[in-house]
Amino acid sequence: MIELLILFVLLDRDRTMYSIRKEIISLFGAISQPSDGTIYPALERLKKQNCISVSEKISEGGKKSTYYSLQKDGRIKAKRLFIENSAENPAAFYKHIV
């Protein structure tokens, strides 16, 4: 389920792992409050499946941050999961998904 939530929050923009976690808790806190130890392995699995890509950017303050972006395979997987299994997932009530 965590991969599903990650794909959902990456639909609108690239995010850091902190931002992914914060958004999942904001949207789905009633059903999931994942730790970094849960999110990082899920990000690695999605990366191996070519669903997301990883890039590092330097902020104006000089801090390096890692950003995760949804790729074509990730959009296809998200669409399949949200549409085909819409009755079985926690995002079924969201109208703005794909």
C-alpha positions in Angstrom: 0.0 0.0 0.0 2.8 2.4 0.7 3.9 2.4 -3.0 0.3 3.3 -3.9 0.4 6.3 -1.6 3.8 7.4 -2.8 2.7 7.3 -6.4 -0.3 9.3 -5.5 1.6 12.1 -3.8 4.1 12.3 -6.7 1.4 12.8 -9.3 1.3 16.6 -8.8 5.1 17.4 -8.4 8.6 16.2 -7.5 9.2 15.8 -3.8 11.8 15.0 -1.2 11.3 12.0 1.0 10.4 14.4 3.9 7.7 16.0 1.6 6.4 12.6 0.5 6.0 11.5 4.2 4.4 14.8 5.2 1.9 14.7 2.4 0.9 11.1 3.0 0.3 11.9 6.6 -1.6 15.0 5.7 -3.9 13.2 3.2 -4.1 9.7 4.7 -3.1 10.1 8.3 -6.2 8.2 9.4 -5.0 5.1 7.7 -1.2 5.5 7.4 1.5 7.4 9.1 4.6 5.8 7.6 8.1 6.3 9.0 11.2 7.1 6.9 12.1 3.4 7.5 9.0 2.4 5.6 9.1 5.1 2.8 12.8 4.7 1.8 12.6 1.0 0.9 9.4 1.6 -1.0 11.1 4.4 -2.9 13.9 2.0 -3.8 11.5 -0.6 -5.0 9.7 2.0 -7.2 13.1 3.1 -8.5 14.0 -0.5 -9.5 10.6 -0.8 -11.3 11.4 2.4 -13.3 8.4 4.1 -11.8 10.4 7.0 -10.2 13.7 8.7 -10.8 16.0 10.4 -8.3 17.8 13.7 -8.7 19.9 15.8 -6.4 19.4 19.6 -6.3 21.3 22.2 -4.4 19.1 24.8 -2.6 19.9 28.5 -2.4 21.4 27.9 1.0 23.8 25.3 -0.4 22.0 22.3 1.1 21.8 19.2 -1.2 18.4 17.6 -1.4 17.2 14.4 -3.1 14.1 14.7 -5.2 11.9 11.9 -6.4 10.0 12.2 -9.7 7.3 10.1 -11.2 8.3 8.6 -14.5 6.2 7.3 -17.4 6.0 3.7 -16.0 5.0 5.2 -12.6 2.2 7.2 -14.2 1.0 4.0 -16.0 1.2 2.0 -12.8 -0.6 4.7 -10.8 -3.4 5.0 -13.4 -3.8 1.2 -13.4 -3.9 1.0 -9.6 -6.2 3.9 -9.1 -8.6 3.1 -11.9 -8.7 -0.7 -12.1 -8.7 -1.2 -8.4 -10.5 1.9 -7.3 -12.9 0.1 -5.0 -10.0 -1.5 -3.1 -7.7 1.4 -2.4 -7.7 4.3 0.1 -7.6 6.9 -2.6 -10.8 5.8 -4.2 -12.6 8.9 -2.9 -10.3 11.3 -4.6 -11.7 12.7 -7.8 -8.5 14.5 -9.1 -6.3 11.4 -9.4 -5.5 10.9 -13.0 
